[in-house]
Amino acid sequence: MTRNFELLQALGREQELTDIESIVEEQAMPEMAAPEMAAPPVVPPPIAPQVHTIAEPHTNLGEVELTEVTKLVQQVFLIGGASRPRTVVFTSTEAGTGCSWVAARTAEVLARHVAKPVCLIDANLRRPSLHNEFNVQNTRGLADALRVNDPMRSFAHQLTPPNLFIVTSGTAPDKAASLLGSDRTRVRLSELRSWCEYVLIDSSALNEGLDAAVLGSASDGVVLVLKANASRREPARRSIQELTAAKAKVLGAVLNHRTYPVPEAIYSRL
């Protein structure tokens, strides 16, 4: 079985997001383990529809699934020239949507399509998990970087491909959570941007606090991760309103744990 998700790009259209979400929220969510990710094929830029079906999981993605992840990367990060977003926050309406998985896979594929460094940050200090995605130790990380003055690059673990790096949540994240909205965080993000071409930030869910909204206002945009059969229309709408109120640009929404593509009747309206 596969677990799918859709990307609704350029979410200035709140009603279309909630319409799609309400259609698929009754569908089942099969679980599956995650194999090792293979190197992606060379894929030309898509003439992209706004919704993509992408099969999870974790490693050893098939060619079709990998192509769809590549389309997601191209539409969010690689199309737009100088105006393309370089610092993007991944967040969710509630915990358990697979937000960290989406951020991790996006970072892996993005790093294979660019030559310069890509850095993934675990800013979910409430529920850190990105270190498990890559089997790295969660020792020095973001929480430590917000409390000491060592160069930001010294907190990054190098991954595969070699231009991919991760900054884990670090030690004692609960003591650093209050610093996410401080000028210190903006300085540290600026330091990373001067080194990396792209910075992807995995943040806590919007129903757990203001972390994602604050980080979104300091970034180029936010990708909102929803979960089929779990995320509901009103929380999704409120999440978009909260992000907009914080002056965070919503770049798109991912509907995770999908089992079927969006129906053709809906797809043709987008």
Sequence and secondary structure as in RCSB ss.txt:
>XXXX:A:sequence
MTRNFELLQALGREQELTDIESIVEEQAMPEMAAPEMAAPPVVPPPIAPQVHTIAEPHTNLGEVELTEVTKLVQQ
VFLIGGASRPRTVVFTSTEAGTGCSWVAARTAEVLARHVAKPVCLIDANLRRPSLHNEFNVQNTRGLADALRVND
PMRSFAHQLTPPNLFIVTSGTAPDKAASLLGSDRTRVRLSELRSWCEYVLIDSSALNEGLDAAVLGSASDGVVLV
LKANASRREPARRSIQELTAAKAKVLGAVLNHRTYPVPEAIYSRL
>XXXX:A:secstr
   EEEEEES   HHHHHHHHHHHTTS                      S   EE  SSS  HHHHHHHHHHHII
IIISSGGGS SEEEEEESSTTS HHHHHHHHHHHHHHH SS EEEEE   SS  HHHHHT   SS HHHHTTS S
 GGGG EE SSTTEEEE   S HHHHGGGTTSHHHHHHHHHHHHH SEEEEE   GGG SHHHHHHHTSSEEEEE
EETTTS HHHHHHHHHHHHHTT  EEEEEEEEE S   HHHHTT 
